[in-house]
Amino acid sequence: MSCPAFLQFWWTGRPRDTFLSFLPKEDLASLRLACHDFSVRAAPMLFEEVSVTFRASIFTKPARMAALDRIGHHVRNFEFRMPHGPETFLPPLLDPSTGEEVTFIYEPNVQPLGDTTSRLSVPTYGSWEMTDMLVKQYPPLFHAAANVPSFIRALSSVSNLKHLKVSCPGQEKGQRYRRSIVDYALISLRIAVERSKLPALDSLTLSPIHAGAVLYLNPTMGFGASPQSMRRWRQIRTLTVEMESVPFTPFPPADHLKTLNAYLQVFAPSVKQLTFRWRGSKGLCPLTLHEEICLQGQNPMLACPRRSHIALRPLKFHKLHEMEVENVIMDASQISSFISSHRRTLIEFNFEDTKLRSGTWDQALKPLTRISGSEKWKEKSEEVMDVPLVLGPVGFKQTVTDRMVKEFPFPQQRTPQPGRGWHRAGAKLLGTPDHMRRLLKSSVFTWI
């Protein structure tokens, strides 16, 4: 017998969807087995977020792809995860007859899966000799990563995708300048995003990502790029990047930093919310790389020394509203110039865990005074502090409480220091003597 109250609840969209949103995925999966209507209502919540760890047959098994076709229209957040490891390492390609190393120039093959004639008549990797060497010497995971049509097939199934997350952790420092299977997978993923119909895609998260990944994710740097490649990435409004730190010295190999600047240029006309943080040691601020001395002038240590003297293009975000960088080292003048150049669009910005090489925070925030016409913004600064909490036992006498309150140094009015509000702020926790007196006498904080 059906319950009228339950039916009324279940047929009301908002209460039902709110209830389903709080259920664990295990319970949603069990709920779908109860009846057809439960299955239909629970599916959008269950498959809203999908995480895929790339394997050799992840996008080629017919049963798995058929399942993705059935649930793909529910997917809003798609995470592509491919950790670095021994299985993603690529050894040098050797000629089987001479034993010498062979140079492999990769060109993505974007032939449709159903085009059997083209697949048999055109070699997959440029020539039949190269294709034969790669098939014999490289593992199946490499060929799966270079199978661009399978990536296109998978991404085409999630037509309502809004947020794409790419995670490639675990790269060793010694492999920073070697191409691995992960990089080939990123090329295929980028081409699939560009060639699939994803009208709702507006958020991109790269966390964590190795420094060389942005070379293969850049739609303007070749590797299967087309004139329409930029159109898809210009849809991105929210960009989050968490990258492995790149060391910088007076004479650094700065190729990765220049590649990062070129990658951020892709999103400059469209992104509204930008978050960037370095993993590990502090790195240069990616938004002001064009002002770094180590990236200017000709450097024979770079991969392309003849073009190293070309100056980097300054980053100018036309629609940027919110910006946050973390774990960076920069000059006060760089912060000041960035705020001034984005003063017409920037609403909120945060330099978290930022170290100044030169200048002070007052100099860095000086544009705020010019923009507002006064220094009233300094009065809104809030400080984060550790507040000692004293727990009193039951039967604590009033005279002892008053003596403790009198001895505790309570600031009546504290003038905020200029620039201290630059860090993430919290509410005032210290209060007044009366507030602390009520706290100590409260029955909540008693010894048990």
Phi, psi and omega in degrees: 000131180278149181264122181299322180296319179292320180296321178296320177294316186291329182273358176265117192300308188293311178299320181295314181294324177296318177298316181292329181292339180267354181280141173296157181297329178296319179289324177296321178295322178290324180296326181294340180276352184288308180201173184293319182293320176299320180297318181293319183285328184274340184300315180300324179285324184288323185252018178295324179240126180232132178242131183236123171263118191293131174228174186296329183244021188292325183248014183241343179290125182300320182295320180293319180290327176295321177294322178294327176296326182285325185252355188300328182288349176273343188286125175249326180239121183238122179251124176254115185240129177213092181289151172284147179187183179300329182286345179262358180284138179248118177284167176299145179274124187246142174289125184294338182268322183256339182078005179275154180288138182251136178278128181250113177262111188274133173226115184302138177260114186250030178292139179300152182295326184277353182275080184293323182297315180293324183291329180273335183267339181247127179296147184290324186240049172092306180219161180292327179294315179295319179298319180295318179295318182292322180294324183277330188255336183256147185287166179300332180297325177296314182292329175290322179291329180271002180277081184299318181302326178293325176294318178298320179298319181289314182292332178291340180281340181255067187291340180260021182297133178246327186229121177250128178240132179241128182229120180225072183276167167092014179285133177282151182297328180290344181260014187296329182252018176248139178276132181242180179297330179300320181294322177294323177294323178293324176297314180296321179295317179297317179295322179296320177297321182287331185259356177263155178273102181232072185292338183267355183294120181218002181226138179224130179234126175244096188203119343278163183219147177276161189297325182282353184295327184292340175294320183274343176267356182279120182285353181255003186253021179091210181054060176083014180289151179228167179300338181265005184296322184292334185299318181293319184283342175286353174284341186291126177251335180236120182236126178233126182230127173235106191243146175297136186296140177253121181293146177227135180226175178304333178229076187265158164280095193266022182299319182295322179292321177292322177295322177297318178299318179294325180291318179293335176299332181298323185263358184302321182284345191234332189291141179249333180228121185233130177229129179221136176215145176268138173265132181096226181287162181294146179232174178292149180292123184290347182273348183229034182293335181292346179262359182280132181293325183292346179256010180247149180086163182283134183231114182290350181276348182283163181293328178237078186295332182289335180256005184289342181280349181291126184289148177286146177285133176296144178277123178231107181269117188283335185234019185291124179252319182232136183219138176215129172236147185221143175063050181238163175232130185200177180262156176297326179294328178292319177296316181298316181291325179293318179296318181295320183285341180244023185294336184280340183241330187289127180253319183221136177214153184211123174255093185271133178053050183256135179249131180269126175283325181212153180083181181237170179291331175298319177290323180294325183264008182302325177301333179296325177292319179292323182290314182278342180083002179201181179252027180292337180297336178290331181290342180270004180292142178233144181253147174258127184219160176271125183254123178290135180247120182254123179258123182261142179287166178295139180086015179294126187287150181296325182293322179293321179297316179297322180293321178294321181293321180291324181283340182282129184282102178261120174285128180285311178219124180245125177279120182296140179284139181299132175089349183288336178287359180293330180277164181299124189260158175231175181287161178289125186252344190281316176078207183241169178302320179297322180296317180292325178297317178292326180294317182291327182275354184293142180285351179290319183262073179234156179287138181253000000 
